[in-house]
Amino acid sequence: MYTVIDGKLFKNMLVGAYQLMSQKYDIINQLNVFPVPDGDTGNNMLNTLRSMYSMIGTMDENEPVGIIAEKAASGAIMGARGNSGVILSQIIHGLAKGLHGKKTATCRQMSKAFQYGILYAYRAITTPVEGTILSVARGIAKGTREVIRVEPDFGKVLEAAIVAGEEALARTPKQLKILADANVVDAGGQGLVFFLIGCLNGLTGKVADVDVKPMQPVIKRLEAKGEDFSIDYPYCTEFIISPCKIGAREVRKQLMSWGESMIVAEGDNLVKVHIHARKPGRVLDLAGSWGILHDIKCDNMIDQFHKNKARQEKIAKKPLGILAVVSGKGWGNIYTKLGCDVVSGGQSMNPSVQELSDAMENGHYEKYIILPNNKNIILAAKQLKKWVGDKVTIVESKDPMQGLAAAMAFSKDASPEDNAKTMTESLGEITTGMVTTAVRDSKIGDTIIHKDDFMAMAPDHKVITSKDLKTAFFNLLEQLVTDDTEIISVYYGADLDEETCKAFVKEAESKYEDAEFEVYEGDQPLYPLFVSAE
């Protein structure tokens, strides 16, 4: 009977969840409604849990349950990918909030912490949709309400939660027509049920060793690259205090007289300090009285200056720019030529919150307008905005063609708010679509799809299948082109050569004589053709 959950049991639960997800993620991928090759809900949830595990894998199992929960949440949030990954990270974040400050947790306390998790997941979504992972989460909360009140064994609570989750999952096709048409349950909801099953497996001892290289504590790197410094304070000193007895504000106050160029960043139960000091030993002695020191670094900047003067030149960042998420060297080149900073990602490779944060930190601008260019990256961008505030403004582009239209409407002299308004309006000025191949037999609405069919897909249009790529291309054009269309842009992917693409376009030019065609190398994976019409 598991009446009290300590750090060891809780860690085992989370490791069990990661282990099961590593075995089942492909099943989740297969549940994606559209049988496209970038159906990556399972990958996103697995990567989120992998990042979580990297933070707790080497932790002492005797740590308090609250500390393990905080580290798990930090890893999950920073590694969250795609909508499903962000929602799962918020569930783990809510768990940490519910277990904050606890050495152990009773069955009732653990159950309430899981309820916190579901609450935080709902907060992450502005407009929850029935038939998704959130419906499953709500079903779990509702289905375990009575059990929590009377059951002292948390193992039994988890069993009841799994039953409630499976029942809620089975209802998702009735709540969301597109799931019923495809004859599948919600992929994210299935992943949540797997998460609970994995937690139960871990709790009851069914956890195998998992070999994952641990990460360092998640926090922004604040190295003195190219910094100006005074010869009176020549020692660039950095360290992490974890755990830290005092908060970041008090750390700043007490270190103020000991140096300059000080930056103090606060994470979950840790504080990172960067300071130019005259007497670094005194700074470290003082910091050591507040907690345990980690990752201590002390460089003599005068020596660095003489070794490489170029590295001491301060590079001023420009006020406002664009951070675009794209996949494929062609797309990268297109956005770079427009002056955008680029993060690699898109189909099948949604960047994490940490990767977006790193791109900002290492980029050319103080503030960014982010173009996610994929619906599964929008939530990660929103999570980043929660941390950095007005340093980020989001224009919710769903594909790189929409993002390109938005980028071309950008003005470096306008405010982020005015830019966001203008750029968002530009999204409606083009129509976009794409061609890919089906990875399995499926049914979308009344459309029967067979494995290896080419699918022409455009928002608000019916999926049209064909046996060859050229037919799919012309099917897509029929959906996108109207009498008012002036320009048709075609971007060929990594699996299509330029010569074949231009041959398709030449034939299309004779059919659509009033439109001008443009051909570009996109090099995007999995989708041989992207097409936009304006």
Residue, then its C-alpha position, 0 to 999 in steps of 0.5 A: m500500500y502506498t499511503v505516503i509518497d517520498g522522493k524515491l517513489f515519486k522519482n520512480m513514478l516519473v522515470g516509469a512515465y518516461q520509460l513507457m513513453s519511450q516504448k509507446y510514442d510511435i503508437i501516439n504518432q500513429l493516432n494523429v488525425f492526418p496520416v502525414p509523415d510529420g505526425d509527431t505528437g508522440n515524439n513531442m511528448l517523449n522529448t518533453l519527458r526526456s528533458m524532464y528525466s535529464m533533470i532528475g535522472t542523477m538526483d539522490e532518491n532521498e531528496p524531498v518529493g517537492i525538490i524532485a518535482e521542481k526539477a522535473a517541472s523545470g526540465a519538462i517546461m524547457g524541453a516542451r515541444g509542440n502543443s501536446g508537449v507544452i500541455l504535458s509540461q504544464i501538468i508536471h508544473g502543476l504537480a510541482k506547485g502542489l508538492h512545493g515544500k513537501k518532504t513526503a506527500t500523503c495519498r490525498q496530497m499527491s492526488k491534489a497535486f495531480q489536480y493542480g496539474i490539470l488546472y495548469a494545463y487548462r490555463a495554458i490553453t486560451t480556448p480549450v477544445e472538446g475531444t482533446i488531451l484537455s478533455v481527457a485530463r478533465g475526465i480524469a479529474k472528474g472520475t477520481r474525485e470520489v476515490i480521492r476522498v476515501e482511498p488511502d493508497f495512491g496506487k489505487v488512485l492512479e488505477a482509478a485515474i487510468v480507468a477514468g482517462e481511458e473512458a474519457l479517451a474513448r469519448t473523444p471521437k464523439q466530441l470531435k468529428i474529425l477524430a470520428d471521421a478518422n476512426v481514432v482517439d485523440a493522440g495527446g489524450q492517449g499520451l496522457v493515459f500512457f503517462l499515468i500508466g507509466c507513473l503506476n508502473g514506476l510506483t510499483g517497481k516496474v522501472a528499468d534503467v534508462d541511459v540518458k546523459p544528464m543536463q545541467p540545471v536549466i537557466k540562461r547562460l550569462e557569459a561575458k562575451g564581448e563585455d566592456f569591463s573596468i580594470d578595477y574589476p577585472y575578474c569575471t566571476e560566475f556561479i550557481i547557488s543551489p539550493c539558495k537560502i535567499g532570493a535574487r533580490e537580496v543577492r543583488k543587494q548584498l553583492m552590489s558593493w563587491g563589483e559591477s556588471m552584475i546579473v542575477a537570474e533566478g530559477d527553481n530553487l537556484v540563483k545564477v550570478h555573474i559579476h565583475a569583481r575586484k576580489p572574487g574570493r570574497v564574493l564566493d565566500l559570501a555566496g557560499s554562506w547562502g547555499i551550495l555553489h556549483d559551476i564556478k567560473c572565474d576569468n581574468m578579463i585583462d588576460q583575455f583582452h590581450k589574447n584576443k581583442a576582437r572578443q572584447e568588442k561589444i556587439a550592440k543588438k538592434p531594437l526589434g527583429i523577427l525570429a522565424v522557425v523554419s525547416g530546410k536550407g532553402w527556407g533558411n536562406i529566404y528568411t535570412k535574406l529578409g534579415c530574420d534570425v532563424v531557428s531550425g524546426g517545423q514538421s517533425m522537429n518542433p523546437s523546444v522552449q529552451e531552443l527558442s530562448d537560446a536563439m533569442e539570447n544569441g540573436h541580433y535583436e533585443k526584442y523579437i516578433i516570433l513567427p512559429n510557422n507551424k501550429n504545433i509551435i505556437l504554444a511553445a512560443k507562448q510559454l516563452k512569452k510568459w517568461v520573457g514578457d514584452k521581449v516577445t510578440i507572437v504572430e501566429s503563422k501556421d506555415p512558412m509561406q504565411g510567415l513569409a507574408a508576415a515578414m515582408a510586412f514587417s517594419k523596423d521603425a514600427s512598434p512590436e504592437d503595430n507590427a503584430k497588427t500589420m503582420t497578422e493582417s497579412l496572413g489573410e492576404i494569401t492562401t497556402g497549401m501543401v502536398t505530402t504522402a500518406v503514411r497509412d490507410s485512413k479516412i478523413g470525412d468521406t475521403i478514403i486515403h491509402k498508404d503512399d497516396f499523395m495528398a493535396m491539403a489546404p486549410d478549409h478545403k477537402v483533402i484530395t488524394s492521387k497516385d502521382l505527385k503532378t496530379a496532386f500539385f494540380n489538385l492543390l492549385e484548383q483549391l488555391v487559385t481564384d480569378d483574382t490570383e496574381i502570383i503563385s509561389v511554389y517551394y520544392g522540398a528536399d524530396l523533389d528536384e528543381e527540374t521536375c518542379k519547373a516542369f510541373v510549373k511550366e505545364a501549370e502556366s499554360k492553364y493559369e495564364d493570368a497568374e505569374f508563377e515563381v519557383y523557389e528551393g524550400d528544401q523542407p522535409l516530408y512535403p515535396l511541395f508548398v504552394s501559396a497564392e496571392 
